[in-house]
Amino acid sequence: MEQALSKLRVGIGFDQHPFARIDSGRALVLGGVRFDAEAGLQGHSDADVVSHAVSDAMLGAAGLGDLGAHFPDTDQRWAGADSLAILAQVVALVTQVGLRLANADCTVICETPRIGDAREIMMERLSAAADGPVHVKATRPEGLGSLGRVEGIACLAVALLEEIG
């Protein structure tokens, strides 16, 4: 039993971004899905908190540090980057150390948008980029925050990696 368990590694990822100014022109992207009717999030890349949390969970499980170490906000190559492309880069890093995604699970924490209608598409896009199954669910903070204001979106993810071969 001990030998089988040593082939599995788990990591936790968390990301949050505040909403950008309405006149910023930033699109809201969550799990690779664009929500056109919503204000976007501030960030160096496309600020996709879901993709970032899954990426961070995978990096942590592989013992490869965090997202900021590999994709720093001081590096202009990542300015405005598609976070699904960043997730695909993380998969390459994880694969180089002999691991692959067994599964990931994430919880999006937001008042708006309601992601129910987009959840299946988010899971498809995340799973394709991560090269393994990614499950997405959501919850509302129900007024938590600064005096009940909605100030941004957060995501918590856990990833289980397994040794290749």
C-alpha positions in Angstrom: 0.0 0.0 0.0 2.8 2.4 0.9 4.4 2.0 -2.5 1.2 2.9 -4.4 0.7 6.0 -2.3 4.2 7.3 -3.1 3.1 7.6 -6.8 0.5 10.3 -5.9 1.1 13.9 -5.1 -1.4 16.6 -4.1 -1.2 20.3 -4.3 -3.5 23.3 -3.4 -3.8 26.4 -5.4 -5.5 29.7 -4.7 -5.9 32.9 -6.7 -7.9 36.1 -6.4 -8.1 39.2 -8.5 -10.1 42.4 -7.9 -12.4 43.7 -10.5 -10.9 46.2 -13.0 -12.5 49.6 -13.6 -15.5 49.3 -15.8 -13.9 51.6 -18.4 -10.7 49.5 -18.5 -12.0 47.4 -21.4 -10.8 44.2 -19.7 -12.8 41.1 -20.4 -13.8 38.7 -17.6 -12.4 35.2 -18.3 -13.0 32.3 -16.0 -11.8 28.8 -16.8 -11.1 29.9 -20.4 -14.7 31.2 -20.9 -15.3 34.8 -21.6 -18.3 36.5 -19.8 -19.0 39.5 -22.0 -21.7 41.1 -19.8 -19.4 41.3 -16.8 -16.5 43.6 -15.7 -13.1 42.0 -16.1 -10.5 41.4 -13.4 -7.2 43.3 -12.9 -4.1 41.3 -13.6 -1.0 41.0 -15.6 -2.3 38.2 -17.8 -6.0 37.7 -18.6 -6.5 37.3 -14.8 -8.3 34.0 -15.1 -8.4 33.0 -11.4 -9.7 29.5 -12.2 -6.8 28.6 -14.6 -4.3 30.2 -12.2 -5.6 28.3 -9.2 -5.4 25.0 -11.1 -1.9 25.8 -12.4 -0.7 26.7 -8.9 -2.1 23.5 -7.5 -0.3 21.4 -10.1 2.9 23.2 -9.6 2.7 22.7 -5.8 1.9 19.0 -6.2 5.0 18.6 -8.4 7.2 20.6 -6.0 7.9 23.2 -8.6 7.1 26.4 -6.7 4.3 28.7 -7.6 2.8 30.5 -10.6 4.7 33.7 -9.8 8.0 32.0 -9.9 7.4 30.7 -13.4 5.3 33.5 -14.9 6.2 36.7 -13.0 4.1 39.8 -13.4 7.4 41.6 -14.1 7.9 39.7 -17.4 6.2 41.4 -20.3 6.0 38.1 -22.2 3.0 37.2 -20.0 1.2 40.6 -20.2 -2.3 39.9 -21.3 -1.5 36.2 -21.8 -4.2 33.5 -22.2 -4.2 31.6 -18.9 -5.2 28.4 -20.6 -1.9 28.7 -22.5 -0.1 29.2 -19.1 -1.9 26.1 -17.8 -0.6 24.2 -20.8 3.0 25.4 -20.0 2.5 24.2 -16.4 1.5 20.8 -17.8 4.8 20.7 -19.8 6.8 21.5 -16.6 4.9 18.8 -14.6 5.5 16.3 -17.4 9.2 17.0 -17.4 9.4 15.8 -13.7 7.5 12.6 -14.6 4.0 13.5 -13.4 0.6 14.0 -14.9 -2.8 15.2 -13.7 -5.0 12.5 -12.2 -7.7 15.1 -11.5 -8.3 18.6 -10.2 -11.2 20.1 -8.4 -11.8 23.8 -7.9 -14.3 26.1 -6.3 -14.9 29.6 -7.8 -16.0 32.1 -5.1 -18.0 35.0 -6.6 -21.3 36.8 -6.4 -21.3 37.5 -10.1 -21.3 36.0 -12.7 -23.4 33.0 -12.2 -21.3 30.3 -13.8 -23.8 27.5 -14.0 -24.5 27.8 -17.7 -20.8 28.0 -18.5 -19.6 25.3 -16.1 -19.5 22.4 -18.6 -17.6 24.5 -21.1 -15.1 25.7 -18.4 -14.5 22.0 -17.4 -13.9 21.0 -21.0 -11.5 23.8 -21.7 -9.6 23.4 -18.4 -9.4 19.6 -18.8 -8.1 20.0 -22.4 -5.4 22.5 -21.3 -4.5 20.5 -18.2 -4.4 17.2 -20.0 -6.6 15.6 -17.4 -10.0 15.9 -15.7 -10.8 19.3 -14.0 -14.1 19.7 -12.1 -15.5 23.2 -11.4 -18.1 24.3 -8.9 -19.0 27.7 -7.5 -20.2 29.3 -4.3 -21.2 32.8 -3.3 -19.5 34.7 -0.5 -23.0 35.9 0.5 -22.0 39.4 1.5 -18.6 38.7 3.0 -16.0 41.3 2.2 -15.7 44.9 2.8 -19.1 46.1 3.9 -20.7 43.6 1.6 -19.3 45.0 -1.6 -18.4 42.7 -4.4 -14.8 43.4 -5.1 -13.4 40.5 -7.1 -13.4 36.8 -7.7 -11.3 34.0 -6.0 -10.8 30.4 -6.7 -9.4 27.5 -4.6 -8.2 24.4 -6.4 -6.7 21.0 -5.5 -4.8 18.8 -7.9 -3.8 15.2 -7.7 -0.8 14.2 -9.8 0.4 10.7 -10.5 3.7 9.4 -11.8 3.8 8.7 -15.5 4.3 5.0 -16.3 
